[in-house]
Amino acid sequence: MSSNALYTDLSSYYDLMCADIDYPAQSHCVGRLHQLFGNQGRRHLDLACGTGPHVRHFLDAGYRSAGLDINQPMLDIARQRCPQAHFSRQDMASFQVGEPLDLITCFLYSIHYNPGVEQLQACLASVHAALAQGGVFCFNSVDKGLIDNRSFVRHGVEHDGSQFTFGSGWYYSGEGERQALRLSIEKTTAGETQAWEDEHPMVALTFAELRQLLEPLFEVHAFEHDYERITPWAGTSGNALFVCVKR
């Protein structure tokens, strides 16, 4: 099953898949970073917004928030969650907006959904063009050189009479600009189990390579991947939160 088919078929279960994610903490942290580094504007766009949980929190925080995604069923759910927000079906490598934005976010490592460096460069150019002067782009990323292929995170949740088990893990072959997000989903109902497995091709970079792409366009700040505390990245962990101010 292709990745798009999996997400289309299981879009109604996406929030269950992400049930262990602390959306309020993530949104609040990025809001604080925007206050520290941004232009104080309130126009926000969330790239790869999925079903819109981050958009919901930014709306509640007083932003004029919008979202885009390539998956229409996800956007249909997002519109129900956030009826006052504007959502559009666009590729983040080539998106356009109607007015300059003050904050663009891309959570859950979704920046890596660009399948290669060329597409990532196009995405960064689109972000830069969409931001107002002093606008901020905030996203999290993983360093390909520090991926542990053995690490696989799982969590389970009950829903509508079924038990779901979700798993995910990064895989990098050790060379090239492609890595994969490996997913597994099991659904058990009345003793019968259905299982899905899939891989999402994603762009792979070191943080040094990522900075080389970012710095011609942005003033770049890297922080530890900790949504409770704002701590500069120490240079050793494989996950980081990037705050990029438009030059």
GIBEL-V143424 format. One record per residue. RES is the residue in three letters. PHI is phi in degrees with one decimal (NA if undefined). OMEGA is omega as a letter, one per 30 degrees, with the letter a starting at -180 (* if undefined). NEAR is the number of other C-alpha atoms within 12 Angstrom. Layout:
RES & PHI & OMEGA & NEAR
RES & PHI & OMEGA & NEAR
This chain:
MET & NA & a & 17
SER & -70.7 & a & 15
SER & -63.3 & a & 24
ASN & -65.8 & l & 21
ALA & -64.0 & l & 18
LEU & -59.7 & a & 25
TYR & -69.3 & l & 32
THR & -67.8 & a & 23
ASP & -67.8 & a & 18
LEU & -111.7 & a & 27
SER & -60.0 & l & 25
SER & -70.5 & l & 23
TYR & -101.4 & a & 30
TYR & -58.8 & a & 30
ASP & -66.4 & l & 27
LEU & -68.2 & l & 27
MET & -59.7 & a & 32
CYS & -105.5 & a & 29
ALA & -64.3 & a & 20
ASP & -91.8 & a & 19
ILE & -85.9 & l & 19
ASP & -90.9 & a & 20
TYR & -59.9 & l & 25
PRO & -59.6 & a & 22
ALA & -64.8 & l & 23
GLN & -62.8 & a & 31
SER & -65.0 & a & 37
HIS & -64.3 & a & 28
CYS & -61.1 & a & 33
VAL & -66.5 & l & 42
GLY & -61.2 & l & 38
ARG & -64.5 & l & 24
LEU & -63.5 & l & 35
HIS & -66.0 & l & 35
GLN & -62.9 & a & 21
LEU & -74.3 & a & 20
PHE & -113.2 & a & 27
GLY & -92.0 & a & 32
ASN & -98.7 & l & 23
GLN & 72.3 & l & 23
GLY & -76.4 & a & 26
ARG & -125.4 & l & 28
ARG & -92.1 & a & 36
HIS & -127.9 & l & 47
LEU & -133.3 & l & 45
ASP & -106.9 & l & 49
LEU & -79.5 & a & 49
ALA & 52.0 & a & 41
CYS & -73.4 & a & 48
GLY & 59.7 & a & 43
THR & -88.4 & l & 40
GLY & 87.2 & a & 43
PRO & -65.4 & l & 38
HIS & -68.5 & l & 44
VAL & -57.7 & l & 47
ARG & -57.8 & a & 35
HIS & -71.1 & l & 29
PHE & -69.3 & l & 38
LEU & -59.3 & a & 30
ASP & -66.0 & l & 21
ALA & -87.3 & l & 21
GLY & 97.8 & l & 18
TYR & -84.3 & l & 29
ARG & -87.9 & a & 28
SER & -102.2 & l & 37
ALA & -142.0 & l & 43
GLY & -145.4 & l & 50
LEU & -138.5 & a & 40
ASP & -159.8 & l & 37
ILE & -94.6 & a & 29
ASN & -105.2 & a & 34
GLN & -64.7 & l & 28
PRO & -57.9 & l & 29
MET & -62.2 & a & 34
LEU & -65.1 & l & 36
ASP & -61.0 & l & 28
ILE & -69.0 & l & 28
ALA & -60.2 & l & 37
ARG & -65.6 & l & 28
GLN & -69.7 & a & 19
ARG & -71.7 & a & 26
CYS & -132.5 & a & 28
PRO & -63.8 & a & 20
GLN & -87.1 & a & 20
ALA & -94.9 & l & 33
HIS & -96.8 & l & 30
PHE & -122.4 & l & 37
SER & -137.5 & l & 31
ARG & -90.9 & a & 27
GLN & -144.2 & l & 24
ASP & -85.2 & a & 28
MET & -68.7 & l & 38
ALA & -79.3 & a & 31
SER & -149.6 & a & 26
PHE & -80.7 & l & 28
GLN & -133.1 & l & 26
VAL & -128.4 & a & 30
GLY & -86.2 & a & 15
GLU & -150.9 & l & 15
PRO & -61.0 & a & 26
LEU & -111.0 & l & 35
ASP & -98.5 & a & 39
LEU & -145.5 & l & 47
ILE & -120.9 & a & 53
THR & -119.7 & l & 45
CYS & -150.8 & a & 41
PHE & -90.2 & l & 39
LEU & 59.0 & l & 31
TYR & 61.6 & a & 30
SER & -68.4 & l & 34
ILE & -57.2 & a & 42
HIS & -75.4 & l & 41
TYR & -65.1 & l & 34
ASN & -61.4 & a & 33
PRO & -73.7 & l & 28
GLY & -154.7 & a & 23
VAL & -64.2 & l & 28
GLU & -60.2 & l & 20
GLN & -67.3 & l & 26
LEU & -63.1 & l & 31
GLN & -60.2 & l & 29
ALA & -64.6 & l & 25
CYS & -61.9 & a & 36
LEU & -63.6 & l & 41
ALA & -65.6 & l & 26
SER & -65.0 & l & 27
VAL & -61.8 & a & 44
HIS & -59.2 & a & 38
ALA & -66.8 & a & 30
ALA & -81.5 & a & 31
LEU & -82.5 & l & 37
ALA & -72.7 & l & 28
GLN & -58.3 & a & 23
GLY & 79.2 & l & 30
GLY & -69.8 & a & 38
VAL & -120.7 & l & 48
PHE & -112.7 & a & 50
CYS & -126.3 & a & 48
PHE & -155.8 & l & 43
ASN & -110.4 & a & 33
SER & -148.7 & l & 38
VAL & -121.6 & l & 41
ASP & -84.1 & a & 33
LYS & -61.4 & a & 34
GLY & -75.1 & a & 27
LEU & -118.9 & l & 26
ILE & -77.1 & l & 26
ASP & -102.0 & a & 21
ASN & -63.4 & a & 20
ARG & -84.4 & a & 13
SER & -80.3 & l & 16
PHE & -144.6 & a & 18
VAL & -97.8 & l & 22
ARG & -129.9 & l & 21
HIS & -151.3 & a & 22
GLY & -122.4 & l & 22
VAL & -154.3 & l & 25
GLU & -96.8 & l & 19
HIS & -156.1 & l & 18
ASP & 52.1 & l & 13
GLY & 82.3 & l & 13
SER & -121.7 & l & 20
GLN & -104.0 & l & 25
PHE & -109.2 & l & 32
THR & -125.8 & a & 31
PHE & -113.5 & l & 33
GLY & -137.1 & l & 29
SER & -153.1 & l & 26
GLY & -165.6 & l & 26
TRP & -83.1 & l & 36
TYR & -137.0 & l & 30
TYR & -133.7 & a & 31
SER & -72.2 & a & 17
GLY & 108.6 & l & 19
GLU & -152.8 & l & 14
GLY & 89.8 & a & 18
GLU & -107.0 & l & 27
ARG & -121.6 & l & 31
GLN & -129.1 & a & 35
ALA & -136.4 & l & 33
LEU & -100.4 & a & 34
ARG & -92.8 & a & 27
LEU & -121.9 & l & 30
SER & -136.9 & l & 29
ILE & -136.0 & l & 32
GLU & -122.0 & l & 29
LYS & -126.8 & a & 29
THR & -113.7 & l & 22
THR & -132.6 & l & 17
ALA & 52.1 & l & 11
GLY & 81.5 & l & 11
GLU & -105.3 & a & 13
THR & -111.1 & l & 15
GLN & -108.9 & a & 17
ALA & -133.9 & l & 21
TRP & -126.5 & l & 26
GLU & -134.4 & a & 24
ASP & -157.4 & l & 25
GLU & -130.5 & l & 28
HIS & -104.1 & l & 30
PRO & -68.3 & a & 26
MET & -140.5 & l & 32
VAL & -74.3 & a & 36
ALA & -120.7 & l & 39
LEU & -145.2 & l & 34
THR & -82.5 & l & 32
PHE & -65.5 & l & 31
ALA & -64.5 & l & 20
GLU & -66.2 & l & 21
LEU & -63.4 & l & 34
ARG & -60.8 & l & 25
GLN & -61.4 & l & 18
LEU & -76.3 & a & 26
LEU & -78.6 & a & 33
GLU & -66.7 & l & 25
PRO & -66.1 & a & 18
LEU & -106.7 & a & 29
PHE & -137.8 & l & 30
GLU & -83.7 & a & 25
VAL & -107.3 & l & 29
HIS & -126.8 & a & 32
ALA & -115.4 & a & 36
PHE & -127.9 & l & 32
GLU & -59.8 & a & 27
HIS & -79.9 & a & 32
ASP & -138.6 & a & 23
TYR & -83.5 & l & 26
GLU & -91.5 & a & 19
ARG & -130.9 & l & 18
ILE & -94.9 & a & 27
THR & -128.6 & l & 19
PRO & -56.4 & l & 20
TRP & -62.8 & a & 23
ALA & -84.5 & l & 16
GLY & 92.4 & a & 18
THR & -118.4 & a & 18
SER & -78.3 & a & 24
GLY & -89.9 & l & 26
ASN & -122.9 & l & 30
ALA & -149.9 & l & 35
LEU & -108.4 & a & 39
PHE & -104.2 & l & 41
VAL & -118.1 & a & 42
CYS & -122.6 & a & 41
VAL & -99.3 & a & 36
LYS & -58.7 & l & 35
ARG & -80.3 & * & 21
